[in-house]
Amino acid sequence: MTDIAIVQSSFGDPGEAALVARKLLEERLAACTSLVPITSIYRWEDVTQEAAETVMTAKTTIELATQVAARIGQLHSYELPVIERWPVAVDEAVAAWVKNTTG
């Protein structure tokens, strides 16, 4: 097993999520992106909120994860976007594909 990174953020507009996902691919920062519709329930400005959102998950290398997170932050429309990143273990063939597709 080899480590790659997952970088994830949620968007209020599915079109914006798709635009950011495509930018990451075009800029070779991610090998793959996935978009999933969700319902988020959260506290913002001391009020419980509920909103339809789209989660974008990007597969990238450990080395590019910080750069991917920064790029998402540049493109994101939220005042305070939550951008999470973490390493994950994958098969060597998948890791090689991610590495060969990015950078």
C-alpha positions as CSV (number, residue, x, y, z in Angstrom):
1,M,0.0,0.0,0.0
2,T,1.2,3.5,-0.8
3,D,0.0,6.9,0.4
4,I,-1.7,9.5,-1.6
5,A,-3.8,12.4,-0.3
6,I,-7.5,13.3,-0.4
7,V,-8.4,16.9,-0.3
8,Q,-12.1,17.7,0.3
9,S,-14.3,20.8,0.4
10,S,-18.0,21.5,0.2
11,F,-19.7,24.1,-2.1
12,G,-23.1,25.7,-2.0
13,D,-23.4,25.6,-5.8
14,P,-22.8,22.3,-7.7
15,G,-21.6,24.3,-10.7
16,E,-18.9,26.0,-8.7
17,A,-17.8,22.6,-7.3
18,A,-17.6,21.2,-10.9
19,L,-15.6,24.3,-12.0
20,V,-13.1,23.9,-9.2
21,A,-12.9,20.2,-9.8
22,R,-12.1,20.8,-13.5
23,K,-9.5,23.5,-12.7
24,L,-7.7,21.1,-10.4
25,L,-7.6,18.5,-13.2
26,E,-6.6,21.0,-15.9
27,E,-3.8,22.4,-13.7
28,R,-2.6,18.8,-13.0
29,L,-3.0,19.2,-9.3
30,A,-5.4,16.3,-9.0
31,A,-5.7,13.0,-10.8
32,C,-9.4,12.5,-10.1
33,T,-12.2,14.5,-8.5
34,S,-15.6,13.3,-7.3
35,L,-18.7,15.4,-6.6
36,V,-21.4,14.2,-4.2
37,P,-24.6,16.1,-3.2
38,I,-25.1,16.3,0.6
39,T,-27.2,18.1,3.2
40,S,-25.0,20.0,5.7
41,I,-26.2,20.9,9.1
42,Y,-23.8,23.3,10.9
43,R,-23.6,26.3,13.2
44,W,-22.7,29.7,11.6
45,E,-22.9,33.0,13.3
46,D,-24.4,31.3,16.4
47,V,-27.4,29.9,14.4
48,T,-27.9,26.3,13.3
49,Q,-28.1,26.2,9.5
50,E,-29.1,23.5,7.0
51,A,-28.1,23.7,3.3
52,A,-27.8,21.6,0.2
53,E,-24.1,21.4,-0.7
54,T,-21.8,19.5,-3.1
55,V,-18.7,17.8,-1.6
56,M,-15.8,17.8,-4.0
57,T,-13.1,15.2,-3.2
58,A,-9.8,15.3,-5.1
59,K,-7.2,12.6,-5.3
60,T,-3.6,13.9,-5.4
61,T,-0.1,13.3,-4.1
62,I,1.0,14.0,-0.5
63,E,3.4,16.6,-2.0
64,L,0.7,18.5,-3.8
65,A,-2.0,18.4,-1.1
66,T,-1.1,21.8,0.4
67,Q,-1.1,23.4,-3.0
68,V,-4.4,21.8,-3.9
69,A,-6.0,23.1,-0.7
70,A,-4.6,26.6,-1.4
71,R,-6.0,26.5,-5.0
72,I,-9.4,25.5,-3.7
73,G,-9.3,28.4,-1.3
74,Q,-8.4,30.8,-4.1
75,L,-11.3,29.6,-6.2
76,H,-14.0,29.1,-3.5
77,S,-16.8,31.6,-3.0
78,Y,-17.4,30.9,0.7
79,E,-16.2,33.4,3.3
80,L,-14.7,30.5,5.3
81,P,-14.4,27.4,3.2
82,V,-13.6,24.2,5.0
83,I,-10.8,22.5,3.1
84,E,-9.8,19.2,4.6
85,R,-6.8,17.0,3.6
86,W,-5.5,13.7,4.8
87,P,-3.3,10.9,3.6
88,V,-4.9,7.6,2.5
89,A,-3.4,4.2,1.7
90,V,-4.1,2.8,-1.8
91,D,-2.7,0.1,-3.9
92,E,0.6,0.8,-5.6
93,A,-1.0,0.9,-9.1
94,V,-3.4,3.6,-8.0
95,A,-0.6,5.6,-6.4
96,A,1.4,5.4,-9.6
97,W,-1.6,6.6,-11.6
98,V,-2.1,9.5,-9.3
99,K,1.6,10.4,-9.4
100,N,1.8,10.1,-13.2
101,T,-1.3,12.1,-13.7
102,T,-0.4,15.1,-11.5
103,G,2.5,17.5,-11.4
